Amino acid sequence: MDFKQKLENYALLAVKVGVNIQPGQTLVVNADIASAELVRLVVRKAYEAGAKLVKVNYSDEVVTRTRYDLAPEESFLEPPKRFAEEMEELARSNACFLTIVSTDPNLLKGVEPKRISTHQRVMAEEMAGYRKLLMGNHASWSGVAYPSASWAAKVFPDAPEEERINLLWDAIFRAVRADAENPVEAWRAHLDGLKRRCDKLNERKYRKLHYMAPGTDLTVELPEGHIWCQAGTVNGKGVPFLANIPTEEVFSVPHRDGTNGTVRSTKPLSYAGSIIDGFTLTFKDGKVTDFTAEVGQDKLESLLSMDEGAVSLGEVALVPHRSPISESGILYYTTLFDENASCHLALGASYAFTLEGGTALTTEQLIERGMNQSLIHVDFMMGSPEMNIDGILEDGTAEPIFRNGGWA
């Protein structure tokens, strides 16, 4: 199968499996200009599938970096009011949303952390309404990737410059099954397998999870009514979609106040254009009480100080170490891929759909049920070949879920 056919398959997956656009629906695409080749294919596939309108919002990492370097401080206090209003209105009007990731993981390296955290906070506050609609699955949304030169150089620094993009493309195509003869059917079969894992976990109704690995001894309480999910889900109108491509995880929600112990990261975290690596978090009664990082200590501090909920967990996700992405041996430096090579946790907001009846509850009711609320939702990887996980039942009985990094 040649490159052109794989790219066509990839665009088709984004449209038909990712957002799963329906006739008469609007598609919003958020992408860097580096990914224009894929954007144009996505636009064509969407219209061929019956889209009413495809709206593309382009960004440019060079322009972004120039702003951080040269713009005055007050620039980062300007909220994107009109953009936020438009995106929220589109979400309420049954539009679907596709993000194409391609940004340099080190884009903002060397930028003053305060400028980054200020901009992150202002953006998050203004986009909170839109983000809440997506996190509650009221609208369909998905994410895919496109390799930029800067990203490929980070992933394959030792390869000849002219080969880096092709190497990253090959890795992406394998990870997203774009090289399959029938990629849509391949994804349906894969999602069926993840659903069977979720069904088994939901039958057990574990009260807690106990994570054990080098540098990690962590107990995470799960709230009553928690649901184990996979990224293939349905929107408010009952239409299925896939929130990110690729995906290898099953995930649920922790109780906001029920995490205790210490966890150590096992892969670098690319956050806000910078790398945080080799970090340890200590929790007591659901909140981070101590933290250290070998790389990016100041960025980690900014992340944890974003708001009150940033120091608590909003997601627990199980991924076997022998997942296809993990076995590739490639460190992608983007959560979209790296989270599917490792068990991970997320600081910040919970997904309402991971709780029975959660999408119909108010924010106050979700908090009462133990769901965390925050402006952020940031996944970090902590799985390893040494990871053991026990599920603890209501009566205190412990059952093995993971042994040596894989399903027990």
Protein Blocks (a to p, Z undefined) as FASTA:
>chain_A
ZZklmmmmmmmmmmmmmnopaehiacdddddfklmmmmmmmmmmmmmnopabdcdddddf
klmmmmmmmmcfklmmpccfklmmmmmmmmmnopacddddfbdfklmgoiafklmmmmmm
mmmmmmmmmmmmmmnopaccdddddddfklmmmmmmmbcfklmmmmmmmmmmmmnopmpf
blmlmmmmmmmmmmmmmmmmmmnopabdcdddehiacdddddehiacddfbdcdfkopac
dfbdcdfbdcddddfklcgcjdddfbdcdeehiacehiacddeehiafbdcdfehklmmm
mmmmmpmmlmpcfbdcdddfkbfklmnopaehpaklmmmmcccddehjddfklpghklmp
cfklmmmnopacdfbdcdddfbdfklccddddfkopacdfbgghiaZZ
